[in-house]
């Protein structure tokens, strides 16, 4: 795991400045290469082959190609054997060198052979191009700036911002964020003229004419099969293979443990695959409703694990919020990501470099309860009224509500709702809403057509997974931790999204076939859980604490906040007073607070 930088002219000092800015991504090594046409930089977190032979930029034996690379190719040994048979000779045991020679052998199509996470740039000296690529689902980030022939790229936005440029906010994204909570659904970022390379895409920069082009090498929609009935054993085998791939390392590997089905399944799979002395990291809140330590303890005892628990006081958030804003670079919808930030910090303090985490499970296993809306709608469209009635009765008994039918109503009347939805967000200023309201239909909250598997595809590729992956990468790399995600293995993703919905949602239970597949590997009390907590934190309480009230009051009463064109100040103040009186407006208020703090830090420089 590393950080990469580059631009299309030579400047030793500037590429080193960029490296220094993202050195948290790779504290073990630092390197750069410059000529009159380009500069390449890399900071390295040594995971595979810890020797100096993994130094980057790495050149081919004939010095015709150079690479800077961030990520892991989990099947690199299989590809290496294939290349050895073709006569290639290797100087290291790194996956970096395998990636480089894969490009030399197969060109840009090499990425179709990879199973892993990556963002890399290869300098093809003979063709005079820079070839960049990002993995299928965007686990690893890659940002770029392209204007007037200047091309700059980096693993983080802050690297690009070390160049002299006019830093402006992208109000398109600000509107999407305030209106629907979306942050990573397009190639745009919150910084004007800085884009992200979309997942599953390659980018080519021609150093002769300074032109840029992109091509999609992977499309999940095209890879999916039609509602296939799967066997539990096939699901289990695919999952175990995914976990096994992510255990290749020359340094110790730990795991995140929330106590839920996803993280528990990973830890239990690691145990069953032969790992010993597994070290796990958990967030605990003794005495709080969101505390999951009793479930965590079940897995710790079952696996004989070394258990590291971390917690924090609410006011710690205010102490760390500036660093969290610096870490994430772009706004985030709530402070729930702070829990993840603290987990990664704890792992770093315990000298871990690699953690395996459960991000990406809910999108493909149908773990979110809104998926029942689409499942019930499917049953309605298929005239399976008795099945629908039976499922609805069981859902009501299990969860005490019929929320899926509220979702169905919203979908049926979606066009009307989209047209008149400002009543849901009265805090927006009329001016700001009027200017950007066309984006409401361009970027819908939810798909209004398709079945439950289409909704799963939407969750995987549009919202929420892309923003969750950004949170995961930034929080982990802030502390020089490589986070590996078995549920984002493309083979497993394709299998699960293609699985018939009735195998995933059944009698009010989410993730049904996955629970069945792992029932002999994970303690029953975990696999029977119906609640869902994750990295939740009691951030609404912080706003009512003495320090929280002072913090928010000073922010809201400032001249800058009152004059901000995004919101109606009086309406925001109303929501604040409601919250103090007992109505929970915490999620909305934190979204506004975070945006204001981000704007001051990154745009106004204060």
Protein Blocks (a to p, Z undefined) as FASTA:
>chain_A
ZZdddddbdcfklmmmmmmmmmmmommbccddddfkbccddddddfbhpbfklpccdddf
kopaccddedddfklmmmmmmmmmnopacfbfcfklmmmmmmmmnommlmmmpgcddddd
dddfklopacddddfkomagcddddeehiacddfbfklmmmpccdddddfklmmmmmmno
paklcfbdfbehiacddehiacdddfklopacdddfbdfklmpcchiaddfklmmmmmmm
mmmmmmgccbdcddddehpaklmmmmmmmmmnopahiacdddddehiaklcklmmmmmmm
mnopacddddddfklmmmmmmmmmmmnopacfbfklmmmmmmmmmmmmnopabdcdfehk
lmmnopafklmmmmmmmmmmnopaklmmmmmmmmmmmnopaklmmmmmmmmmmmmmmmmm
mmmmmmbcfklmmmmmmmmmmmcfbdcedcfklmmmmmmmmomklmmmmmmmmmmmmnop
acddfklgfklmmmmmmpcfklmggghiahklmmmmmmmmgcfklmmpcbdfbjadffkl
mmmmmklmmmmmmmmmpmklmmpmkbcfklmmmmmmmmmnopacklmmmmmmmmmmmmmm
mmnoZZ
